[in-house]
Every structure is written in structure tokens, then in C-alpha cells.
Amino acid sequence: MRASTPMPMAIARGRCSALTSICLTTRPSASCLMRPRRFLTGGGADRMRISVIVPCRNEASHIEAFLDSVLAQQLPAIHDVLEVVVADGMSNDGTRALIDKRANADGRLMVVDNPASITSTALNLAAVRASGEIVVRMDVHTVYSPDYVRECVRALADTGATCVGGAWLPVGQGWPQQAIALAFSSRFGSGGAASRRIDFSGPVDTVYLGAWRREDLLRLGGFDESLVRNQDDELNLRIVRSGGVVWQSASIRSTYTPRASFVALFRQFYQYGYWKVPVIRKHRLPASPRHLAPFVFVAGLAGLTALTPWSTLARAALATVLGVYVLTALFSGAALARSPHRLRDAAGIAAAIACMHLGYGLGFGHALVELLLLRRMPGAVATRLTR
């Protein structure tokens, strides 16, 4: 992977770009958010084409197994058609050659260039190229149940929702990735987000990945290309604010491969926190307590630390806050840890939770200063890929 990525074109220009050539609107009418379900019946006259869109960059070690899994997906009806559109972010590790080879042998697979190398432009480019009535997003670092696509289509039909998806279920291999995966499942780590509850079906604020009717996705304006992170959350926010429904189904099953190190996890959540600020600014909405808590925690630690040379009370308060936090993280880790390495796993989960909270809080604070106070463009730390 390159040491850094070029600043996305959309960020430099301050607007979305990939979809402007087909004149899409960013303010959909309410009528476009709920569509008739006639094409979802699977009847002979209603033969359906389903498009899988895939953002991809430097995935040479994973792309072939991923494509095998996607192309073997079960469809709602035997005569339905699947196509896979991969948007390659200018890979330099041989990924593109592997995709091209598969595409030459299988007409269901096609590839498009994504010069900006960020996820939002990749998804928009792939959605424009897609020809299916249904668009299903699938990422390379995820393992899918064989009926994943079928269940996405079924959920769209049964609920009439604008966007459907499953829970965000991470599964790690080895240490510390297993500890990181368990931290994602911690209520203390995730703030109790419904998207982490694998048994939950119902309306939610956001889902993992997502599936849409293509006409709805395009009329919504696609993904905001000014966002390096949180572009899916922002799209779901637009859906809900426009009167649509985002629906999580327990039947849509997949497992996500998290970052493999604490440093990579910290960088990931730093960017999540950073890019939450542009979303809040764009939609003029207050930050939810779940998103604001990490920043308040980090700001409080910084303030108390600054006062410690002159205040005994500040030193005592800092020690108390840190002690309570560490104990809470350790107890949360112990509740999820698995034998025979319970102590190691508990410590690893606690460390991962700290990386998530501190990274998110610092990133949020950085964006407040850089974007709102100093009005600067996002720097490399906010735009560089973290995997």
C-alpha cells in the first residue's frame, strides 16, 4: 500500500463529482423512497438483475476468494441475473491484473477505475456503471453467508425500506485481532449501537454496507464524495431525514475482518471521529451523546492534565477518571474474554476499547479545530488509507 493517498478531488473542490455527469439530485422527493415491489416477485415476466458494487484497492491476497464467494451467491429466483462491478482505486499490488483476468473469463464481472482512491467515489462510479434494479454493496474484507444477496433483496421487498443491511459482526484471527473484534461487540466500546446487535431486526440509524433500489440510490445523489469516512452514515441520515427507512435484518448475515493491530484500529477510529464533524456541519444537527462522549472524555483528560502542575484537585480528579475508565474497560473485556487466555484477552479488549475511544475523540477534536476554527483543508492524517 502506498504511504499516502492523494487528497480526494471532491475534497479539493468542496463538492461531489462522480455523479454530476448524470445530473443527479441530492434532495430526493419522498415518493422516490418507497418503490412498488412488483419487480421483486421473481415471476417470469419480472426477471431481475442484481448488481453488486465493490470498492477495492490493493487486495491481491483477498480478491480472488472474495470474488468466488460473491459469484456463488444465491439469488431470489433461478432466472435472476447477478453482475459484479468492482471500482479499483488504482491498485499497485497486482489486484487489478487478477480482477481483469477474472473479468475476461466471466461476463458477470466488470471493473472501473477509481482515480480518487476513496470509498465514496468508488461506490458512486460502480453504481453508475451498474445495470441492476437492486444494488448491493459488498466489501472485500467481509465473509458473507451464501444467501446474503437473496436476503437483502427479500428485506427490500418485505419492508419497503429504502436501505437494508445486516449487523456489523467482526471476527478476528489470532491476537490481537480477536481482541479487537470482541471490543466491537462491547456495549462500553460501541455505545450500544443497534448495528452491533446481530439478533435485531427493525428500523435503525445505519446498517453495515447496505442494499438499495438503484433508482433510489441515484436519486438520493449517491454517496457524498467530500467524505473519506462516514459516507454510509451520511447517506442513511439523508434517507431518514427525507422520510425513508433504513432497516436492519437479522437474516442478512456477514462477518467483518477488523484491523489487525491497535495502531491501525486507532487510526481507523481517528478518521471516524474526524469525518463525523463534516456530517454534523453539513446537516446542521447536534452530535448524539454516543458520538460526543469520546471527545468530551479526551477534552476532559487534556484539561485536567494541563491543570495538574498547579492543582492537587486536578491531579486527584485525573487519577480518579483514569482509574474508573481503566477498570470499566477491563471489566468489559473480562466479560467478553474467552479461555484459556482470559487475562490476556481482557487486557487486549480493554486496549482496543481505549484505541476506539481515544482515536475517535482526538479525531473529532482535530476536525473541530482544523475544519471549523482554522477553516483548513483536511490533512494527510485524515485522508490516508488505514488498511
Residue, then its C-alpha position, 0 to 999 in steps of 0.5 A: m500500500r502506498a504511504s499516502t493517498p492523494m487528497p480526494m478531488a471532491i475534497a479539493r473542490g468542496r463538492c461531489s463529482a462522480l455523479t454530476s455527469i448524470c445530473l443527479t439530485t441530492r434532495p430526493s422527493a419522498s415518493c422516490l423512497m418507497r418503490p412498488r415491489r412488483f419487480l421483486t416477485g421473481g415471476g417470469a415476466d419480472r426477471m431481475r438483475i442484481s448488481v453488486i458494487v465493490p470498492c477495492r484497492n490493493e487486495a491481491s491476497h483477498i480478491e480472488a476468494f472474495l470474488d468466488s464467494v460473491l459469484a456463488q451467491q444465491l439469488p431470489a429466483i433461478h432466472d435472476v441475473l447477478e453482475v459484479v462491478v468492482a471500482d479499483g482505486m488504482s491498485n499497485d499490488g497486482t489486484r487489478a491484473l487478477i480482477d481483469k483476468r477474472a473479468n475476461a473469463d466471466g461476463r458477470l464481472m466488470v471493473v472501473d477505475n477509481p482515480a480518487s482512491i476513496t470509498s465514496t467515489a468508488l461506490n458512486l462510479a460502480a453504481v453508475r456503471a451498474s445495470g441492476e434494479i437492486v444494488v448491493r454493496m459488498d466489501v472485500h474484507t467481509v465473509y458473507s453467508p451464501d444467501y446474503v444477496r437473496e436476503c437483502v433483496r427479500a428485506l427490500a421487498d418485505t419492508g419497503a425500506t429504502c436501505v437494508g443491511g445486516a449487523w456489523l459482526p467482526v471476527g478476528q484471527g489470532w491476537p490481537q485481532q480477536a481482541i479487537a473484534l470482541a471490543f466491537s461487540s462491547r456495549f462500553g466500546s460501541g455505545g450500544a449501537a443497534s448495528r452491533r446487535i446481530d439478533f435485531s431486526g427493525p428500523v435503525d440509524t445505519v446498517y453495515l454496507g447496505a442494499w438499495r433500489r438503484e433508482d433510489l440510490l441515484r436519486l438520493g445523489g449517491f454517496d457524498e464524495s467530500l467524505v473519506r469516512n462516514q459516507d454510509d452514515e451520511l447517506n442513511l441520515r439523508i434517507v431518514r431525514s427525507g422520510g425513508v427507512v433504513w432497516q436492519s435484518a437479522s437474516i442478512r448475515s456477514t462477518y467483518t475482518p477488523r484491523a489487525s493491530f491497535v495502531a491501525l484500529f486507532r487510526q481507523f477510529y481517528q478518521y471516524g471521529y474526524w469525518k463525523v464533524p463534516v456530517i454534523r456541519k453539513h446537516r446542521l444537527p447536534a452530535s448524539p451523546r454516543h458520538l460526543a462522549p469520546f471527545v468530551f472524555v479526551a477534552g476532559l483528560a487534556g484539561l485536567t492534565a494541563l491543570t495538574p502542575w498547579s492543582t492537587l484537585a486536578r491531579a486527584a480528579l485525573a487519577t480518579v477518571l483514569g482509574v474508573y475508565v481503566l477498570t470499566a474497560l477491563f471489566s468489559g473485556a473480562a466479560l467478553a474474554r474467552s479461555p484459556h487466555r482470559l487475562r490476556d484477552a481482557a487486557g487486549i479488549a480493554a486496549a482496543i476499547a481505549c484505541m476506539h475511544l481515544g482515536y475517535g475523540l482526538g479525531f473529532g477534536h482535530a476536525l473541530v479545530e482544523l475544519l471549523l476554527l482554522r477553516r483548513m483543508p483536511g490533512a494527510v492524517a485524515t485522508r490516508l488509507t488505514r488498511 
